[in-house]
Amino acid sequence: MAAKRINSLIFLFLFLLSFIAVIVSAEPGPVEDAYWKKREADAQNVAQQSVNPHPEQVTEELNTNVGQLVSEQDKHH
């Protein structure tokens, strides 16, 4: 019974040790960090340029496009 418990504790210890090793080795280096910072800045710029200050226009355009698509689908059936 004691041997089973010791084996379980050893297994748990090794599992936690390997888990910690993976986390520590997964830390991004300075090159990766700079890459992701640039990607973040690029994404922020794209998001800011994509914002339409008039949401009513967006809704109206969507409704118009959907209406046209439905009309075209009805003509083909």
N, CA, C, O and CB atoms as a CASP TS submission, in Angstrom:
PFRMAT TS
TARGET T0000
AUTHOR 0000-0000-0000
METHOD Language model
MODEL 1
PARENT N/A
ATOM      1  N   MET     1       0.819  -1.186   0.000  1.00  0.00           N
ATOM      2  CA  MET     1       0.000   0.000   0.000  1.00  0.00           C
ATOM      3  C   MET     1       0.872   1.262   0.000  1.00  0.00           C
ATOM      4  O   MET     1       0.587   2.231  -0.704  1.00  0.00           O
ATOM      5  CB  MET     1      -0.936  -0.009   1.205  1.00  0.00           C
ATOM      6  N   ALA     2       1.935   1.226   0.804  1.00  0.00           N
ATOM      7  CA  ALA     2       2.831   2.381   0.884  1.00  0.00           C
ATOM      8  C   ALA     2       3.586   2.564  -0.431  1.00  0.00           C
ATOM      9  O   ALA     2       3.852   3.692  -0.846  1.00  0.00           O
ATOM     10  CB  ALA     2       3.825   2.217   2.052  1.00  0.00           C
ATOM     11  N   ALA     3       3.928   1.462  -1.078  1.00  0.00           N
ATOM     12  CA  ALA     3       4.644   1.546  -2.351  1.00  0.00           C
ATOM     13  C   ALA     3       3.773   2.190  -3.419  1.00  0.00           C
ATOM     14  O   ALA     3       4.263   2.956  -4.249  1.00  0.00           O
ATOM     15  CB  ALA     3       5.095   0.153  -2.809  1.00  0.00           C
ATOM     16  N   LYS     4       2.475   1.879  -3.397  1.00  0.00           N
ATOM     17  CA  LYS     4       1.552   2.485  -4.355  1.00  0.00           C
ATOM     18  C   LYS     4       1.479   3.997  -4.146  1.00  0.00           C
ATOM     19  O   LYS     4       1.470   4.774  -5.101  1.00  0.00           O
ATOM     20  CB  LYS     4       0.149   1.859  -4.226  1.00  0.00           C
ATOM     21  N   ARG     5       1.428   4.389  -2.891  1.00  0.00           N
ATOM     22  CA  ARG     5       1.338   5.816  -2.567  1.00  0.00           C
ATOM     23  C   ARG     5       2.614   6.542  -2.998  1.00  0.00           C
ATOM     24  O   ARG     5       2.556   7.643  -3.544  1.00  0.00           O
ATOM     25  CB  ARG     5       1.091   6.016  -1.050  1.00  0.00           C
ATOM     26  N   ILE     6       3.762   5.918  -2.748  1.00  0.00           N
ATOM     27  CA  ILE     6       5.034   6.526  -3.141  1.00  0.00           C
ATOM     28  C   ILE     6       5.112   6.646  -4.658  1.00  0.00           C
ATOM     29  O   ILE     6       5.553   7.671  -5.178  1.00  0.00           O
ATOM     30  CB  ILE     6       6.225   5.700  -2.605  1.00  0.00           C
ATOM     31  N   ASN     7       4.685   5.603  -5.374  1.00  0.00           N
ATOM     32  CA  ASN     7       4.678   5.658  -6.838  1.00  0.00           C
ATOM     33  C   ASN     7       3.768   6.771  -7.336  1.00  0.00           C
ATOM     34  O   ASN     7       4.109   7.478  -8.285  1.00  0.00           O
ATOM     35  CB  ASN     7       4.234   4.313  -7.424  1.00  0.00           C
ATOM     36  N   SER     8       2.618   6.928  -6.705  1.00  0.00           N
ATOM     37  CA  SER     8       1.691   7.990  -7.099  1.00  0.00           C
ATOM     38  C   SER     8       2.301   9.360  -6.856  1.00  0.00           C
ATOM     39  O   SER     8       2.169  10.257  -7.688  1.00  0.00           O
ATOM     40  CB  SER     8       0.369   7.861  -6.338  1.00  0.00           C
ATOM     41  N   LEU     9       2.964   9.525  -5.727  1.00  0.00           N
ATOM     42  CA  LEU     9       3.594  10.808  -5.417  1.00  0.00           C
ATOM     43  C   LEU     9       4.751  11.108  -6.363  1.00  0.00           C
ATOM     44  O   LEU     9       4.940  12.251  -6.778  1.00  0.00           O
ATOM     45  CB  LEU     9       4.088  10.817  -3.976  1.00  0.00           C
ATOM     46  N   ILE    10       5.518  10.084  -6.701  1.00  0.00           N
ATOM     47  CA  ILE    10       6.614  10.272  -7.660  1.00  0.00           C
ATOM     48  C   ILE    10       6.051  10.672  -9.019  1.00  0.00           C
ATOM     49  O   ILE    10       6.562  11.584  -9.668  1.00  0.00           O
ATOM     50  CB  ILE    10       7.466   8.980  -7.787  1.00  0.00           C
ATOM     51  N   PHE    11       5.001   9.986  -9.442  1.00  0.00           N
ATOM     52  CA  PHE    11       4.373  10.319 -10.721  1.00  0.00           C
ATOM     53  C   PHE    11       3.862  11.758 -10.706  1.00  0.00           C
ATOM     54  O   PHE    11       4.080  12.503 -11.662  1.00  0.00           O
ATOM     55  CB  PHE    11       3.217   9.344 -11.030  1.00  0.00           C
ATOM     56  N   LEU    12       3.189  12.151  -9.638  1.00  0.00           N
ATOM     57  CA  LEU    12       2.668  13.513  -9.524  1.00  0.00           C
ATOM     58  C   LEU    12       3.803  14.524  -9.546  1.00  0.00           C
ATOM     59  O   LEU    12       3.710  15.544 -10.228  1.00  0.00           O
ATOM     60  CB  LEU    12       1.843  13.671  -8.240  1.00  0.00           C
ATOM     61  N   PHE    13       4.867  14.255  -8.811  1.00  0.00           N
ATOM     62  CA  PHE    13       6.017  15.149  -8.784  1.00  0.00           C
ATOM     63  C   PHE    13       6.629  15.301 -10.173  1.00  0.00           C
ATOM     64  O   PHE    13       6.915  16.419 -10.603  1.00  0.00           O
ATOM     65  CB  PHE    13       7.066  14.634  -7.800  1.00  0.00           C
ATOM     66  N   LEU    14       6.830  14.199 -10.874  1.00  0.00           N
ATOM     67  CA  LEU    14       7.413  14.256 -12.220  1.00  0.00           C
ATOM     68  C   LEU    14       6.491  14.977 -13.194  1.00  0.00           C
ATOM     69  O   LEU    14       6.950  15.728 -14.055  1.00  0.00           O
ATOM     70  CB  LEU    14       7.709  12.845 -12.733  1.00  0.00           C
ATOM     71  N   PHE    15       5.196  14.745 -13.054  1.00  0.00           N
ATOM     72  CA  PHE    15       4.243  15.429 -13.921  1.00  0.00           C
ATOM     73  C   PHE    15       4.299  16.936 -13.693  1.00  0.00           C
ATOM     74  O   PHE    15       4.369  17.706 -14.651  1.00  0.00           O
ATOM     75  CB  PHE    15       2.819  14.905 -13.678  1.00  0.00           C
ATOM     76  N   LEU    16       4.270  17.357 -12.442  1.00  0.00           N
ATOM     77  CA  LEU    16       4.328  18.787 -12.137  1.00  0.00           C
ATOM     78  C   LEU    16       5.653  19.393 -12.573  1.00  0.00           C
ATOM     79  O   LEU    16       5.688  20.517 -13.073  1.00  0.00           O
ATOM     80  CB  LEU    16       4.114  19.021 -10.645  1.00  0.00           C
ATOM     81  N   LEU    17       6.732  18.664 -12.389  1.00  0.00           N
ATOM     82  CA  LEU    17       8.043  19.143 -12.807  1.00  0.00           C
ATOM     83  C   LEU    17       8.091  19.338 -14.324  1.00  0.00           C
ATOM     84  O   LEU    17       8.603  20.351 -14.800  1.00  0.00           O
ATOM     85  CB  LEU    17       9.137  18.162 -12.360  1.00  0.00           C
ATOM     86  N   SER    18       7.568  18.386 -15.075  1.00  0.00           N
ATOM     87  CA  SER    18       7.559  18.523 -16.535  1.00  0.00           C
ATOM     88  C   SER    18       6.626  19.644 -16.971  1.00  0.00           C
ATOM     89  O   SER    18       6.916  20.352 -17.935  1.00  0.00           O
ATOM     90  CB  SER    18       7.140  17.203 -17.198  1.00  0.00           C
ATOM     91  N   PHE    19       5.522  19.810 -16.279  1.00  0.00           N
ATOM     92  CA  PHE    19       4.586  20.891 -16.591  1.00  0.00           C
ATOM     93  C   PHE    19       5.252  22.247 -16.378  1.00  0.00           C
ATOM     94  O   PHE    19       5.110  23.148 -17.204  1.00  0.00           O
ATOM     95  CB  PHE    19       3.314  20.777 -15.724  1.00  0.00           C
ATOM     96  N   ILE    20       5.972  22.391 -15.280  1.00  0.00           N
ATOM     97  CA  ILE    20       6.681  23.643 -14.995  1.00  0.00           C
ATOM     98  C   ILE    20       7.762  23.882 -16.042  1.00  0.00           C
ATOM     99  O   ILE    20       7.958  25.018 -16.476  1.00  0.00           O
ATOM    100  CB  ILE    20       7.304  23.612 -13.577  1.00  0.00           C
ATOM    101  N   ALA    21       8.460  22.840 -16.451  1.00  0.00           N
ATOM    102  CA  ALA    21       9.509  22.979 -17.465  1.00  0.00           C
ATOM    103  C   ALA    21       8.928  23.466 -18.787  1.00  0.00           C
ATOM    104  O   ALA    21       9.544  24.287 -19.466  1.00  0.00           O
ATOM    105  CB  ALA    21      10.239  21.643 -17.671  1.00  0.00           C
ATOM    106  N   VAL    22       7.772  22.980 -19.152  1.00  0.00           N
ATOM    107  CA  VAL    22       7.130  23.413 -20.397  1.00  0.00           C
ATOM    108  C   VAL    22       6.732  24.877 -20.302  1.00  0.00           C
ATOM    109  O   VAL    22       6.946  25.635 -21.248  1.00  0.00           O
ATOM    110  CB  VAL    22       5.894  22.542 -20.709  1.00  0.00           C
ATOM    111  N   ILE    23       6.164  25.283 -19.193  1.00  0.00           N
ATOM    112  CA  ILE    23       5.734  26.674 -19.029  1.00  0.00           C
ATOM    113  C   ILE    23       6.937  27.616 -19.061  1.00  0.00           C
ATOM    114  O   ILE    23       6.891  28.655 -19.719  1.00  0.00           O
ATOM    115  CB  ILE    23       4.955  26.849 -17.708  1.00  0.00           C
ATOM    116  N   VAL    24       7.995  27.266 -18.367  1.00  0.00           N
ATOM    117  CA  VAL    24       9.180  28.119 -18.322  1.00  0.00           C
ATOM    118  C   VAL    24       9.816  28.228 -19.704  1.00  0.00           C
ATOM    119  O   VAL    24      10.241  29.314 -20.099  1.00  0.00           O
ATOM    120  CB  VAL    24      10.199  27.573 -17.309  1.00  0.00           C
ATOM    121  N   SER    25       9.890  27.136 -20.437  1.00  0.00           N
ATOM    122  CA  SER    25      10.512  27.172 -21.759  1.00  0.00           C
ATOM    123  C   SER    25       9.621  27.844 -22.791  1.00  0.00           C
ATOM    124  O   SER    25      10.102  28.190 -23.870  1.00  0.00           O
ATOM    125  CB  SER    25      10.850  25.769 -22.213  1.00  0.00           C
ATOM    126  N   ALA    26       8.356  28.039 -22.501  1.00  0.00           N
ATOM    127  CA  ALA    26       7.434  28.658 -23.451  1.00  0.00           C
ATOM    128  C   ALA    26       7.423  30.180 -23.349  1.00  0.00           C
ATOM    129  O   ALA    26       6.706  30.842 -24.099  1.00  0.00           O
ATOM    130  CB  ALA    26       6.036  28.126 -23.232  1.00  0.00           C
ATOM    131  N   GLU    27       8.201  30.738 -22.439  1.00  0.00           N
ATOM    132  CA  GLU    27       8.264  32.191 -22.315  1.00  0.00           C
ATOM    133  C   GLU    27       8.765  32.781 -23.635  1.00  0.00           C
ATOM    134  O   GLU    27       9.782  32.330 -24.162  1.00  0.00           O
ATOM    135  CB  GLU    27       9.189  32.613 -21.129  1.00  0.00           C
ATOM    136  N   PRO    28       8.063  33.784 -24.175  1.00  0.00           N
ATOM    137  CA  PRO    28       8.508  34.360 -25.444  1.00  0.00           C
ATOM    138  C   PRO    28       9.806  35.145 -25.270  1.00  0.00           C
ATOM    139  O   PRO    28      10.020  35.818 -24.261  1.00  0.00           O
ATOM    140  CB  PRO    28       7.420  35.270 -26.027  1.00  0.00           C
ATOM    141  N   GLY    29      10.651  35.039 -26.267  1.00  0.00           N
ATOM    142  CA  GLY    29      11.896  35.797 -26.252  1.00  0.00           C
ATOM    143  C   GLY    29      11.653  37.208 -26.749  1.00  0.00           C
ATOM    144  O   GLY    29      10.541  37.533 -27.166  1.00  0.00           O
ATOM    145  N   PRO    30      12.674  38.052 -26.713  1.00  0.00           N
ATOM    146  CA  PRO    30      12.506  39.445 -27.142  1.00  0.00           C
ATOM    147  C   PRO    30      12.115  39.576 -28.608  1.00  0.00           C
ATOM    148  O   PRO    30      11.370  40.487 -28.970  1.00  0.00           O
ATOM    149  CB  PRO    30      13.780  40.210 -26.899  1.00  0.00           C
ATOM    150  N   VAL    31      12.607  38.679 -29.454  1.00  0.00           N
ATOM    151  CA  VAL    31      12.261  38.752 -30.878  1.00  0.00           C
ATOM    152  C   VAL    31      10.782  38.442 -31.066  1.00  0.00           C
ATOM    153  O   VAL    31      10.083  39.151 -31.791  1.00  0.00           O
ATOM    154  CB  VAL    31      13.129  37.771 -31.711  1.00  0.00           C
ATOM    155  N   GLU    32      10.306  37.385 -30.415  1.00  0.00           N
ATOM    156  CA  GLU    32       8.896  37.029 -30.522  1.00  0.00           C
ATOM    157  C   GLU    32       8.020  38.127 -29.944  1.00  0.00           C
ATOM    158  O   GLU    32       6.958  38.428 -30.489  1.00  0.00           O
ATOM    159  CB  GLU    32       8.620  35.704 -29.812  1.00  0.00           C
ATOM    160  N   ASP    33       8.455  38.726 -28.846  1.00  0.00           N
ATOM    161  CA  ASP    33       7.680  39.780 -28.211  1.00  0.00           C
ATOM    162  C   ASP    33       7.544  40.978 -29.147  1.00  0.00           C
ATOM    163  O   ASP    33       6.460  41.549 -29.265  1.00  0.00           O
ATOM    164  CB  ASP    33       8.332  40.203 -26.887  1.00  0.00           C
ATOM    165  N   ALA    34       8.629  41.362 -29.811  1.00  0.00           N
ATOM    166  CA  ALA    34       8.576  42.481 -30.758  1.00  0.00           C
ATOM    167  C   ALA    34       7.643  42.150 -31.918  1.00  0.00           C
ATOM    168  O   ALA    34       6.888  43.008 -32.376  1.00  0.00           O
ATOM    169  CB  ALA    34       9.989  42.816 -31.287  1.00  0.00           C
ATOM    170  N   TYR    35       7.694  40.919 -32.388  1.00  0.00           N
ATOM    171  CA  TYR    35       6.822  40.494 -33.486  1.00  0.00           C
ATOM    172  C   TYR    35       5.355  40.643 -33.100  1.00  0.00           C
ATOM    173  O   TYR    35       4.558  41.190 -33.862  1.00  0.00           O
ATOM    174  CB  TYR    35       7.121  39.038 -33.879  1.00  0.00           C
ATOM    175  N   TRP    36       5.003  40.151 -31.909  1.00  0.00           N
ATOM    176  CA  TRP    36       3.603  40.204 -31.491  1.00  0.00           C
ATOM    177  C   TRP    36       3.164  41.623 -31.160  1.00  0.00           C
ATOM    178  O   TRP    36       1.994  41.960 -31.340  1.00  0.00           O
ATOM    179  CB  TRP    36       3.380  39.304 -30.288  1.00  0.00           C
ATOM    180  N   LYS    37       4.077  42.460 -30.679  1.00  0.00           N
ATOM    181  CA  LYS    37       3.741  43.874 -30.434  1.00  0.00           C
ATOM    182  C   LYS    37       3.408  44.556 -31.757  1.00  0.00           C
ATOM    183  O   LYS    37       2.466  45.345 -31.829  1.00  0.00           O
ATOM    184  CB  LYS    37       4.918  44.613 -29.721  1.00  0.00           C
ATOM    185  N   LYS    38       4.182  44.254 -32.812  1.00  0.00           N
ATOM    186  CA  LYS    38       3.903  44.839 -34.128  1.00  0.00           C
ATOM    187  C   LYS    38       2.572  44.328 -34.660  1.00  0.00           C
ATOM    188  O   LYS    38       1.786  45.098 -35.212  1.00  0.00           O
ATOM    189  CB  LYS    38       5.038  44.512 -35.125  1.00  0.00           C
ATOM    190  N   ARG    39       2.314  43.031 -34.499  1.00  0.00           N
ATOM    191  CA  ARG    39       1.031  42.476 -34.944  1.00  0.00           C
ATOM    192  C   ARG    39      -0.134  43.140 -34.215  1.00  0.00           C
ATOM    193  O   ARG    39      -1.174  43.418 -34.811  1.00  0.00           O
ATOM    194  CB  ARG    39       0.995  40.953 -34.718  1.00  0.00           C
ATOM    195  N   GLU    40       0.052  43.391 -32.915  1.00  0.00           N
ATOM    196  CA  GLU    40      -0.992  44.048 -32.133  1.00  0.00           C
ATOM    197  C   GLU    40      -1.239  45.459 -32.657  1.00  0.00           C
ATOM    198  O   GLU    40      -2.389  45.861 -32.828  1.00  0.00           O
ATOM    199  CB  GLU    40      -0.608  44.090 -30.640  1.00  0.00           C
ATOM    200  N   ALA    41      -0.173  46.211 -32.913  1.00  0.00           N
ATOM    201  CA  ALA    41      -0.313  47.577 -33.425  1.00  0.00           C
ATOM    202  C   ALA    41      -0.993  47.569 -34.791  1.00  0.00           C
ATOM    203  O   ALA    41      -1.862  48.399 -35.057  1.00  0.00           O
ATOM    204  CB  ALA    41       1.064  48.266 -33.520  1.00  0.00           C
ATOM    205  N   ASP    42      -0.602  46.635 -35.658  1.00  0.00           N
ATOM    206  CA  ASP    42      -1.235  46.532 -36.978  1.00  0.00           C
ATOM    207  C   ASP    42      -2.723  46.214 -36.848  1.00  0.00           C
ATOM    208  O   ASP    42      -3.549  46.798 -37.549  1.00  0.00           O
ATOM    209  CB  ASP    42      -0.539  45.453 -37.825  1.00  0.00           C
ATOM    210  N   ALA    43      -3.059  45.299 -35.958  1.00  0.00           N
ATOM    211  CA  ALA    43      -4.466  44.930 -35.760  1.00  0.00           C
ATOM    212  C   ALA    43      -5.265  46.107 -35.213  1.00  0.00           C
ATOM    213  O   ALA    43      -6.409  46.320 -35.615  1.00  0.00           O
ATOM    214  CB  ALA    43      -4.579  43.728 -34.807  1.00  0.00           C
ATOM    215  N   GLN    44      -4.677  46.862 -34.310  1.00  0.00           N
ATOM    216  CA  GLN    44      -5.363  48.043 -33.771  1.00  0.00           C
ATOM    217  C   GLN    44      -5.625  49.061 -34.882  1.00  0.00           C
ATOM    218  O   GLN    44      -6.703  49.653 -34.939  1.00  0.00           O
ATOM    219  CB  GLN    44      -4.526  48.691 -32.638  1.00  0.00           C
ATOM    220  N   ASN    45      -4.645  49.266 -35.761  1.00  0.00           N
ATOM    221  CA  ASN    45      -4.826  50.208 -36.874  1.00  0.00           C
ATOM    222  C   ASN    45      -5.937  49.750 -37.809  1.00  0.00           C
ATOM    223  O   ASN    45      -6.776  50.553 -38.217  1.00  0.00           O
ATOM    224  CB  ASN    45      -3.518  50.368 -37.658  1.00  0.00           C
ATOM    225  N   VAL    46      -5.946  48.474 -38.147  1.00  0.00           N
ATOM    226  CA  VAL    46      -6.992  47.944 -39.027  1.00  0.00           C
ATOM    227  C   VAL    46      -8.360  48.097 -38.370  1.00  0.00           C
ATOM    228  O   VAL    46      -9.330  48.473 -39.029  1.00  0.00           O
ATOM    229  CB  VAL    46      -6.723  46.458 -39.366  1.00  0.00           C
ATOM    230  N   ALA    47      -8.438  47.808 -37.084  1.00  0.00           N
ATOM    231  CA  ALA    47      -9.712  47.928 -36.370  1.00  0.00           C
ATOM    232  C   ALA    47     -10.186  49.375 -36.349  1.00  0.00           C
ATOM    233  O   ALA    47     -11.370  49.642 -36.555  1.00  0.00           O
ATOM    234  CB  ALA    47      -9.579  47.396 -34.933  1.00  0.00           C
ATOM    235  N   GLN    48      -9.278  50.304 -36.106  1.00  0.00           N
ATOM    236  CA  GLN    48      -9.663  51.717 -36.071  1.00  0.00           C
ATOM    237  C   GLN    48     -10.127  52.195 -37.446  1.00  0.00           C
ATOM    238  O   GLN    48     -11.072  52.979 -37.538  1.00  0.00           O
ATOM    239  CB  GLN    48      -8.488  52.579 -35.584  1.00  0.00           C
ATOM    240  N   GLN    49      -9.481  51.738 -38.506  1.00  0.00           N
ATOM    241  CA  GLN    49      -9.869  52.138 -39.857  1.00  0.00           C
ATOM    242  C   GLN    49     -11.186  51.495 -40.280  1.00  0.00           C
ATOM    243  O   GLN    49     -11.874  52.012 -41.160  1.00  0.00           O
ATOM    244  CB  GLN    49      -8.773  51.772 -40.848  1.00  0.00           C
ATOM    245  N   SER    50     -11.536  50.386 -39.665  1.00  0.00           N
ATOM    246  CA  SER    50     -12.752  49.664 -40.032  1.00  0.00           C
ATOM    247  C   SER    50     -13.999  50.212 -39.357  1.00  0.00           C
ATOM    248  O   SER    50     -15.115  49.894 -39.768  1.00  0.00           O
ATOM    249  CB  SER    50     -12.602  48.211 -39.693  1.00  0.00           C
ATOM    250  N   VAL    51     -13.827  51.019 -38.342  1.00  0.00           N
ATOM    251  CA  VAL    51     -14.973  51.523 -37.588  1.00  0.00           C
ATOM    252  C   VAL    51     -15.733  52.539 -38.424  1.00  0.00           C
ATOM    253  O   VAL    51     -15.151  53.478 -38.966  1.00  0.00           O
ATOM    254  CB  VAL    51     -14.522  52.153 -36.253  1.00  0.00           C
ATOM    255  N   ASN    52     -17.037  52.340 -38.521  1.00  0.00           N
ATOM    256  CA  ASN    52     -17.907  53.306 -39.190  1.00  0.00           C
ATOM    257  C   ASN    52     -18.626  54.088 -38.097  1.00  0.00           C
ATOM    258  O   ASN    52     -19.328  53.499 -37.276  1.00  0.00           O
ATOM    259  CB  ASN    52     -18.931  52.598 -40.168  1.00  0.00           C
ATOM    260  N   PRO    53     -18.460  55.419 -38.079  1.00  0.00           N
ATOM    261  CA  PRO    53     -19.078  56.209 -37.017  1.00  0.00           C
ATOM    262  C   PRO    53     -20.598  56.299 -37.144  1.00  0.00           C
ATOM    263  O   PRO    53     -21.259  56.849 -36.264  1.00  0.00           O
ATOM    264  CB  PRO    53     -18.494  57.595 -37.012  1.00  0.00           C
ATOM    265  N   HIS    54     -21.154  55.766 -38.224  1.00  0.00           N
ATOM    266  CA  HIS    54     -22.601  55.822 -38.452  1.00  0.00           C
ATOM    267  C   HIS    54     -23.150  54.398 -38.566  1.00  0.00           C
ATOM    268  O   HIS    54     -23.254  53.867 -39.672  1.00  0.00           O
ATOM    269  CB  HIS    54     -22.933  56.647 -39.739  1.00  0.00           C
ATOM    270  N   PRO    55     -23.501  53.779 -37.448  1.00  0.00           N
ATOM    271  CA  PRO    55     -23.960  52.387 -37.483  1.00  0.00           C
ATOM    272  C   PRO    55     -25.256  52.209 -38.268  1.00  0.00           C
ATOM    273  O   PRO    55     -25.535  51.117 -38.765  1.00  0.00           O
ATOM    274  CB  PRO    55     -24.153  51.875 -36.075  1.00  0.00           C
ATOM    275  N   GLU    56     -26.044  53.268 -38.382  1.00  0.00           N
ATOM    276  CA  GLU    56     -27.282  53.163 -39.163  1.00  0.00           C
ATOM    277  C   GLU    56     -26.968  52.874 -40.626  1.00  0.00           C
ATOM    278  O   GLU    56     -27.684  52.114 -41.278  1.00  0.00           O
ATOM    279  CB  GLU    56     -28.114  54.457 -39.043  1.00  0.00           C
ATOM    280  N   GLN    57     -25.897  53.479 -41.147  1.00  0.00           N
ATOM    281  CA  GLN    57     -25.504  53.231 -42.534  1.00  0.00           C
ATOM    282  C   GLN    57     -25.081  51.773 -42.726  1.00  0.00           C
ATOM    283  O   GLN    57     -25.397  51.152 -43.740  1.00  0.00           O
ATOM    284  CB  GLN    57     -24.358  54.177 -42.946  1.00  0.00           C
ATOM    285  N   VAL    58     -24.379  51.250 -41.758  1.00  0.00           N
ATOM    286  CA  VAL    58     -23.939  49.855 -41.843  1.00  0.00           C
ATOM    287  C   VAL    58     -25.152  48.937 -41.891  1.00  0.00           C
ATOM    288  O   VAL    58     -25.207  48.015 -42.706  1.00  0.00           O
ATOM    289  CB  VAL    58     -23.026  49.487 -40.642  1.00  0.00           C
ATOM    290  N   THR    59     -26.129  49.189 -41.015  1.00  0.00           N
ATOM    291  CA  THR    59     -27.340  48.369 -40.978  1.00  0.00           C
ATOM    292  C   THR    59     -28.116  48.491 -42.275  1.00  0.00           C
ATOM    293  O   THR    59     -28.596  47.493 -42.812  1.00  0.00           O
ATOM    294  CB  THR    59     -28.226  48.770 -39.798  1.00  0.00           C
ATOM    295  N   GLU    60     -28.240  49.706 -42.780  1.00  0.00           N
ATOM    296  CA  GLU    60     -28.977  49.925 -44.029  1.00  0.00           C
ATOM    297  C   GLU    60     -28.294  49.213 -45.194  1.00  0.00           C
ATOM    298  O   GLU    60     -28.963  48.595 -46.022  1.00  0.00           O
ATOM    299  CB  GLU    60     -29.099  51.433 -44.328  1.00  0.00           C
ATOM    300  N   GLU    61     -26.974  49.298 -45.261  1.00  0.00           N
ATOM    301  CA  GLU    61     -26.237  48.629 -46.337  1.00  0.00           C
ATOM    302  C   GLU    61     -26.387  47.111 -46.241  1.00  0.00           C
ATOM    303  O   GLU    61     -26.571  46.438 -47.255  1.00  0.00           O
ATOM    304  CB  GLU    61     -24.747  49.017 -46.288  1.00  0.00           C
ATOM    305  N   LEU    62     -26.310  46.575 -45.026  1.00  0.00           N
ATOM    306  CA  LEU    62     -26.486  45.138 -44.831  1.00  0.00           C
ATOM    307  C   LEU    62     -27.878  44.705 -45.270  1.00  0.00           C
ATOM    308  O   LEU    62     -28.023  43.710 -45.980  1.00  0.00           O
ATOM    309  CB  LEU    62     -26.250  44.758 -43.363  1.00  0.00           C
ATOM    310  N   ASN    63     -28.900  45.444 -44.853  1.00  0.00           N
ATOM    311  CA  ASN    63     -30.271  45.100 -45.229  1.00  0.00           C
ATOM    312  C   ASN    63     -30.467  45.159 -46.742  1.00  0.00           C
ATOM    313  O   ASN    63     -31.149  44.309 -47.314  1.00  0.00           O
ATOM    314  CB  ASN    63     -31.260  46.040 -44.538  1.00  0.00           C
ATOM    315  N   THR    64     -29.874  46.154 -47.384  1.00  0.00           N
ATOM    316  CA  THR    64     -29.978  46.274 -48.843  1.00  0.00           C
ATOM    317  C   THR    64     -29.315  45.078 -49.524  1.00  0.00           C
ATOM    318  O   THR    64     -29.887  44.487 -50.440  1.00  0.00           O
ATOM    319  CB  THR    64     -29.331  47.592 -49.328  1.00  0.00           C
ATOM    320  N   ASN    65     -28.120  44.727 -49.080  1.00  0.00           N
ATOM    321  CA  ASN    65     -27.403  43.597 -49.689  1.00  0.00           C
ATOM    322  C   ASN    65     -28.143  42.277 -49.480  1.00  0.00           C
ATOM    323  O   ASN    65     -28.220  41.455 -50.394  1.00  0.00           O
ATOM    324  CB  ASN    65     -25.991  43.493 -49.109  1.00  0.00           C
ATOM    325  N   VAL    66     -28.682  42.075 -48.287  1.00  0.00           N
ATOM    326  CA  VAL    66     -29.437  40.847 -48.023  1.00  0.00           C
ATOM    327  C   VAL    66     -30.695  40.816 -48.879  1.00  0.00           C
ATOM    328  O   VAL    66     -31.043  39.774 -49.434  1.00  0.00           O
ATOM    329  CB  VAL    66     -29.804  40.735 -46.523  1.00  0.00           C
ATOM    330  N   GLY    67     -31.377  41.951 -48.989  1.00  0.00           N
ATOM    331  CA  GLY    67     -32.577  42.020 -49.821  1.00  0.00           C
ATOM    332  C   GLY    67     -32.274  41.688 -51.272  1.00  0.00           C
ATOM    333  O   GLY    67     -33.035  40.968 -51.917  1.00  0.00           O
ATOM    334  N   GLN    68     -31.165  42.208 -51.790  1.00  0.00           N
ATOM    335  CA  GLN    68     -30.774  41.914 -53.169  1.00  0.00           C
ATOM    336  C   GLN    68     -30.443  40.433 -53.334  1.00  0.00           C
ATOM    337  O   GLN    68     -30.822  39.819 -54.331  1.00  0.00           O
ATOM    338  CB  GLN    68     -29.569  42.775 -53.582  1.00  0.00           C
ATOM    339  N   LEU    69     -29.756  39.873 -52.386  1.00  0.00           N
ATOM    340  CA  LEU    69     -29.394  38.461 -52.453  1.00  0.00           C
ATOM    341  C   LEU    69     -30.633  37.576 -52.424  1.00  0.00           C
ATOM    342  O   LEU    69     -30.729  36.614 -53.186  1.00  0.00           O
ATOM    343  CB  LEU    69     -28.461  38.095 -51.300  1.00  0.00           C
ATOM    344  N   VAL    70     -31.577  37.897 -51.552  1.00  0.00           N
ATOM    345  CA  VAL    70     -32.808  37.107 -51.463  1.00  0.00           C
ATOM    346  C   VAL    70     -33.600  37.230 -52.759  1.00  0.00           C
ATOM    347  O   VAL    70     -34.153  36.241 -53.241  1.00  0.00           O
ATOM    348  CB  VAL    70     -33.669  37.563 -50.260  1.00  0.00           C
ATOM    349  N   SER    71     -33.660  38.432 -53.328  1.00  0.00           N
ATOM    350  CA  SER    71     -34.377  38.627 -54.594  1.00  0.00           C
ATOM    351  C   SER    71     -33.743  37.805 -55.710  1.00  0.00           C
ATOM    352  O   SER    71     -34.448  37.194 -56.514  1.00  0.00           O
ATOM    353  CB  SER    71     -34.393  40.115 -54.981  1.00  0.00           C
ATOM    354  N   GLU    72     -32.413  37.790 -55.759  1.00  0.00           N
ATOM    355  CA  GLU    72     -31.719  37.006 -56.782  1.00  0.00           C
ATOM    356  C   GLU    72     -31.972  35.513 -56.592  1.00  0.00           C
ATOM    357  O   GLU    72     -32.151  34.786 -57.569  1.00  0.00           O
ATOM    358  CB  GLU    72     -30.212  37.295 -56.747  1.00  0.00           C
ATOM    359  N   GLN    73     -31.986  35.054 -55.350  1.00  0.00           N
ATOM    360  CA  GLN    73     -32.239  33.643 -55.073  1.00  0.00           C
ATOM    361  C   GLN    73     -33.662  33.263 -55.477  1.00  0.00           C
ATOM    362  O   GLN    73     -33.888  32.171 -55.998  1.00  0.00           O
ATOM    363  CB  GLN    73     -32.006  33.337 -53.582  1.00  0.00           C
ATOM    364  N   ASP    74     -34.624  34.160 -55.240  1.00  0.00           N
ATOM    365  CA  ASP    74     -36.013  33.885 -55.609  1.00  0.00           C
ATOM    366  C   ASP    74     -36.171  33.779 -57.121  1.00  0.00           C
ATOM    367  O   ASP    74     -36.972  32.978 -57.603  1.00  0.00           O
ATOM    368  CB  ASP    74     -36.936  34.977 -55.062  1.00  0.00           C
ATOM    369  N   LYS    75     -35.414  34.578 -57.877  1.00  0.00           N
ATOM    370  CA  LYS    75     -35.509  34.551 -59.340  1.00  0.00           C
ATOM    371  C   LYS    75     -34.997  33.227 -59.904  1.00  0.00           C
ATOM    372  O   LYS    75     -35.488  32.751 -60.928  1.00  0.00           O
ATOM    373  CB  LYS    75     -34.721  35.720 -59.947  1.00  0.00           C
ATOM    374  N   HIS    76     -34.014  32.638 -59.235  1.00  0.00           N
ATOM    375  CA  HIS    76     -33.412  31.400 -59.735  1.00  0.00           C
ATOM    376  C   HIS    76     -34.229  30.168 -59.381  1.00  0.00           C
ATOM    377  O   HIS    76     -33.997  29.101 -59.950  1.00  0.00           O
ATOM    378  CB  HIS    76     -32.014  31.250 -59.188  1.00  0.00           C
ATOM    379  N   HIS    77     -35.177  30.281 -58.462  1.00  0.00           N
ATOM    380  CA  HIS    77     -35.971  29.108 -58.063  1.00  0.00           C
ATOM    381  C   HIS    77     -37.343  29.170 -58.609  1.00  0.00           C
ATOM    382  O   HIS    77     -38.143  28.265 -58.372  1.00  0.00           O
ATOM    383  CB  HIS    77     -36.038  28.979 -56.575  1.00  0.00           C
TER
END
